């Protein structure tokens, strides 16, 4: 079963485009494969973040001032 793909035009910074081309050659992959993988990973991170937000939705809110005091007390700042 063939994977369906959609065509899109993306404008890259020239240096980024050159780096993608070099990586594609070095890894024997296409620029499209590299970009698809990077976008998948970025979207996957977004899903993880959203799930974390959902899991913590019922936690009590902490004010900025409370957080600063807590960080100072713990020696983190």
N, C-alpha and C positions, 0 to 999 in steps of 0.2 A: 504494500500500500504506500503510495507516494505521499510525501508531506506537502501540503499546499503552502505556498508562500505568497506574500504580497509584496509588491514593489513600492519603495518609498525613496524619495530624494532627501538626503541628509547632507548638510553643509558642515564640513569639518574645518577646524583650524588647520592650516597647512602643515604645521609641525606634528600635530596629532595624526593627520592623515598619513604622513610619511612613516610615523612610528607604527601605525596599523599595518601599512603595506609591508614594512620590514618584518614585523611579527608574523604576518600571514605567510611570508616566504619561509621564515625560519621554522615555523610550526607545520608547514604544509597544509594550511587551512586558508579558507577565503576570508576576506575582510568581512563579508556578510556573516560568516560563522562566528568570528570574533565578536562582532557587534551584537549579534543575537545572544550569545552567551553572556556578555556583559549586561545587557538589558534584562535578561532573565534573572541574573544574580541581584541586580538592583531592585527589581520588583519583588523578588523573594525576600530581601531584607525589609522592604516595606510591609509585606505580609507579616513577618515576624514582629515588627514594631507594632502594628495594629493589634495583633493578638496579645502582646504584652500590655498595651493600653487597656484592652478589654478585661484582661485578668486583674488589673489593678484599679478598675473603675470604682469599686466599692471602698477603696482605702480612704482613710481620712486625709484631707488636704493639709499640707504643711506650708505655712507662710514663708516668704523669703527670709524674714528676720529670724524665724525659728530655725530655718535650715542653716543660716550663717552661724547662729549660736551653737547649734549641734556640731557643725564642722569644726568650729574653734575649740569646743569642749573635747572633741575627739582628737585634736591636734592635727587635723588635716589641712587647716589654713592658719 
